[in-house]
Amino acid sequence: MRSRIALALPDERTHGQMLVDTLGGFSQLYGSEVAEQARAAASVPVELGLFSCPIAELLRVTDAGASAAEAQGLDSYSEALERIGIFLAGSYQRSPVGQAFRRITGSDVLKSMELSMASTRAVTTYGNRRFERLGPSSARIVFKRELMGPLWIRGIYTKAFQASSGLDSLSASVEFHREPGMDFALLYTWTLS
């Protein structure tokens, strides 16, 4: 994560709600002490209604929270990243935007994956994402210059796709991973009922 923080450019931004929800996730998952250590890494005020924030800011806060969770023996660093991703997906699913998105895609997981790439482009100014339909029960999403990295992204997208489709069998494996973790793919498979 630290190498990706160093590579993030000042004008690369993401939706500010991600920062707010990440701090809320650390609090709910790991307690107030971990959340405070994560918040202390923020250089901007973290408040509801924050529309946009530098991706480096989100990465610094997440790195501090995952490091604090690991230091307290609550989770490994990598487990904390993926759990925060899962938490963020749940927050999004419960939001008005997430509920509207689900009404558009219904339970069609392939449509959800494809439209997720477009909606991500609308709230980020970095990276490239490409959806590839491989068959009726498999797909790949290819990420280039994805500063959040494979574990965090796998947590976010997998939980979101499981919730929108109702497919508990849906899982993702990381492919083509190259350090520092900005270029990779997620291969999704699931069982059709």
C-alpha positions in Angstrom: 0.0 0.0 0.0 2.8 2.5 0.9 4.3 2.2 -2.6 0.9 2.9 -4.1 0.5 6.0 -1.8 3.9 7.3 -3.2 2.7 6.7 -6.8 -0.6 8.5 -6.4 -0.7 11.8 -8.2 -2.1 14.9 -6.4 -5.0 15.3 -8.9 -6.1 11.6 -8.6 -9.3 11.6 -6.6 -12.1 9.3 -5.5 -15.6 9.9 -4.0 -15.3 11.4 -0.5 -17.9 9.1 1.0 -15.3 6.3 0.6 -13.1 8.0 3.2 -16.1 8.6 5.6 -17.2 5.0 5.3 -13.7 3.6 5.6 -13.3 5.3 9.0 -16.8 4.1 10.0 -15.7 0.6 9.0 -12.6 0.6 11.1 -14.7 1.7 14.1 -17.3 -1.0 13.6 -15.0 -3.8 12.7 -12.0 -3.0 15.0 -13.1 -0.5 17.6 -12.6 3.2 18.4 -8.8 2.9 19.0 -8.1 1.6 15.5 -10.5 4.1 14.0 -8.7 7.0 15.8 -5.3 5.8 14.6 -6.8 5.8 11.0 -8.4 9.2 11.5 -5.1 10.6 12.7 -3.5 9.8 9.3 -6.0 12.1 7.6 -4.8 15.5 6.5 -8.3 16.8 5.6 -11.4 17.0 7.7 -13.4 13.8 7.4 -17.1 14.7 7.5 -20.4 13.7 6.0 -21.0 15.3 2.6 -17.3 15.2 1.6 -17.8 14.9 -2.2 -14.3 14.2 -3.3 -10.9 13.4 -1.8 -7.4 12.6 -3.0 -7.0 8.9 -3.4 -3.7 9.2 -1.6 -5.6 10.5 1.5 -7.9 7.4 1.4 -4.9 5.1 1.0 -3.0 6.8 4.0 -6.1 6.4 6.2 -6.6 2.8 5.2 -3.0 1.9 5.6 -3.0 3.4 9.1 -6.2 1.5 10.1 -5.0 -1.8 8.7 -1.6 -1.4 10.4 -3.4 -0.6 13.7 -5.7 -3.6 13.4 -2.6 -5.8 12.7 -0.6 -4.3 15.6 -3.4 -5.1 18.0 -3.7 -8.6 16.8 -7.2 -8.2 15.4 -6.5 -9.2 11.8 -3.5 -9.4 9.5 -2.9 -6.3 7.3 -4.2 -8.1 4.2 -7.3 -9.4 6.0 -8.1 -5.9 7.3 -7.9 -4.5 3.8 -10.3 -7.1 2.4 -12.7 -6.7 5.4 -12.8 -2.9 4.9 -13.6 -3.5 1.2 -16.5 -5.8 2.2 -17.7 -3.2 4.7 -17.6 -0.5 2.0 -19.6 -2.6 -0.4 -22.3 -3.1 2.3 -22.4 0.7 3.0 -22.8 1.3 -0.8 -25.5 -1.3 -1.1 -27.6 0.3 1.7 -27.2 3.8 0.2 -29.8 5.4 -2.0 -27.3 5.3 -4.9 -26.6 1.6 -4.3 -30.3 0.8 -4.1 -31.0 2.7 -7.4 -28.1 0.8 -9.0 -29.6 -2.5 -7.9 -33.0 -1.5 -9.4 -31.3 -1.0 -12.7 -29.3 -4.2 -12.8 -31.7 -6.5 -10.9 -30.1 -9.8 -10.1 -28.1 -9.9 -13.4 -24.6 -10.3 -12.1 -23.0 -9.7 -15.6 -24.9 -6.5 -16.1 -24.0 -5.4 -12.6 -20.3 -6.0 -13.3 -20.4 -4.2 -16.6 -22.3 -1.2 -15.2 -20.0 -1.0 -12.2 -17.1 -0.2 -14.4 -18.9 2.8 -15.8 -20.1 4.0 -12.4 -16.5 3.7 -11.0 -15.2 5.9 -13.8 -17.8 8.5 -12.8 -16.3 8.9 -9.3 -12.6 8.3 -9.8 -9.9 10.2 -11.8 -7.3 7.4 -11.9 -6.9 3.9 -13.3 -8.7 1.9 -16.0 -11.0 -1.0 -15.6 -12.3 -3.4 -18.2 -15.1 -5.9 -18.0 -14.8 -9.2 -19.9 -17.7 -11.6 -20.1 -16.2 -15.1 -20.3 -19.4 -17.2 -20.2 -22.7 -17.6 -18.5 -21.1 -18.1 -15.1 -17.7 -16.4 -15.3 -16.2 -13.0 -16.0 -13.0 -11.0 -15.6 -12.4 -7.4 -14.6 -9.0 -6.1 -15.6 -7.5 -3.3 -13.6 -4.7 -1.0 -14.7 -3.2 1.6 -12.3 -5.8 0.7 -9.6 -4.3 2.4 -6.6 -6.6 0.6 -4.1 -4.9 -2.8 -4.9 -6.3 -6.3 -5.4 -7.4 -7.3 -1.9 -9.3 -4.1 -1.1 -10.9 -4.2 -4.6 -11.8 -7.9 -4.3 -13.5 -7.2 -1.0 -15.6 -4.3 -2.4 -16.6 -5.8 -5.7 -17.2 -9.4 -4.6 -19.5 -8.4 -1.7 -21.3 -5.9 -4.0 -21.9 -8.5 -6.7 -22.9 -11.2 -4.2 -25.5 -8.8 -2.6 -26.9 -7.6 -5.9 -27.2 -11.0 -7.5 -28.0 -13.1 -4.5 -25.3 -15.6 -5.7 -23.5 -16.7 -2.5 -21.4 -19.0 -4.7 -19.8 -16.0 -6.5 -16.1 -15.8 -5.8 -13.1 -14.0 -7.2 -9.4 -15.0 -7.6 -6.6 -12.5 -8.3 -4.9 -13.0 -11.6 -2.0 -11.3 -13.4 -0.9 -9.5 -10.2 2.2 -7.4 -10.5 3.8 -5.3 -7.8 3.1 -2.8 -6.5 -0.4 -4.1 -6.9 -1.9 -1.6 -9.3 -2.2 -3.9 -12.4 -4.2 -7.1 -11.9 -7.4 -8.9 -12.8 -10.2 -10.5 -10.8 -11.6 -13.7 -12.2 -15.2 -14.2 -11.1 -16.9 -17.6 -11.2 -20.3 -18.7 -9.8 -22.7 -21.5 -9.9 -26.0 -21.1 -11.9 -29.1 -22.4 -10.2 
